[in-house]
């Protein structure tokens, strides 16, 4: 089962690295097979965050919608 560390931090205080936590869990009988760092390889200048202001049906297509997005100036 995959479980984000953030879920565990909601329940208990974790102040050690992911590697050390995985080792301690394995030593306690809860095998940590691997650690995945999602997003670590993403290029920060290619990831954009915006707020969706409005979504409307596309006038010429049944399966498409148009989204109005506010992208903050960086």
Secondary structure, 3 states (H helix, E strand, C coil): CCCCHHHHHHHCCCCCCHHHHHHHHHHCCCCCCCCCCCCCCCCHHHCCCCEEEEEEECCCCCCCEEEEEECCCC
